[in-house]
C-alpha cells in the first residue's frame, strides 16, 4: 500500500510539473501576455537625419519578416520603430539602406544582438546620418563614427 501511494503521488507530481511547464510556456509566448508584463519589453531603433544643406534622407529598413517601407526623413527629424526581439534562442536582425542623394548610400545592420550588447543600449539604439557617414549614438559618450558613405546606389 505504501508503494502504490508513493508511485501515484509521483505520477501526480510529474503531471503537475508538466502542466505548469505548458502553462508557463504558453504565457511566455503569448504576445498579449508579453504586452501586459514588462519581462519582454519593446526595443526601439532610431535613424536621425543630421545632414546639412537641407538634404532629405531616404531610409528603407527591414527584418526577415517585416518591411518598414521607404521613408523620406527631413533634416533634424528621425524615423523610429519598435519591436520585440526574438525569444530565447531566436535572434532579431533589422537592416537598413540609407541614401542622402543619388550618389551615395550605406547598407547597415540597424539592430542585432551583437550591436546592442557591444554598446550596452538596453532597449534602444540610435543611428545618425551625417555628411561624412553613419554614426551610432552611444549614451553618455556621444556619437561614434560607424561607416562611411559608399559611392553610387546599391544594386537590388
SULFENPE-V178262 format. One record per pair of residues at least 24 apart in sequence whose ideal C-beta (glycine too) atoms are under 7 Angstrom apart, sorted by sequence separation. I is the first residue (numbers start at 1). J is the second residue. If there is no record, write none. Layout:
<<I & J> <I & J>>
This chain:
<<49 & 73> <51 & 75> <49 & 74> <47 & 73> <49 & 75> <108 & 134> <49 & 76> <49 & 77> <106 & 134> <63 & 92> <64 & 93> <100 & 129> <48 & 78> <63 & 93> <47 & 78> <63 & 94> <98 & 129> <46 & 78> <47 & 79> <62 & 94> <61 & 94> <62 & 95> <46 & 80> <61 & 95> <45 & 80> <61 & 96> <44 & 80> <45 & 81> <60 & 96> <59 & 96> <60 & 97> <44 & 82> <43 & 82> <59 & 98> <108 & 147> <42 & 82> <43 & 83> <58 & 98> <42 & 83> <57 & 98> <58 & 99> <106 & 147> <42 & 84> <43 & 85> <57 & 100> <106 & 149> <40 & 84> <105 & 149> <106 & 150> <55 & 100> <104 & 149> <105 & 150> <55 & 101> <104 & 150> <104 & 151> <107 & 154> <103 & 151> <105 & 153> <45 & 94> <47 & 96> <51 & 100> <61 & 110> <103 & 152> <105 & 154> <34 & 84> <47 & 98> <102 & 153> <99 & 153> <97 & 154> <29 & 87> <47 & 110> <45 & 110> <45 & 111> <43 & 111> <57 & 129> <48 & 126> <50 & 128> <51 & 129> <44 & 123> <48 & 127> <50 & 129> <51 & 130> <52 & 131> <43 & 123> <44 & 124> <45 & 125> <46 & 126> <47 & 127> <48 & 128> <49 & 129> <50 & 130> <51 & 131> <42 & 123> <43 & 124> <46 & 127> <48 & 129> <41 & 123>>
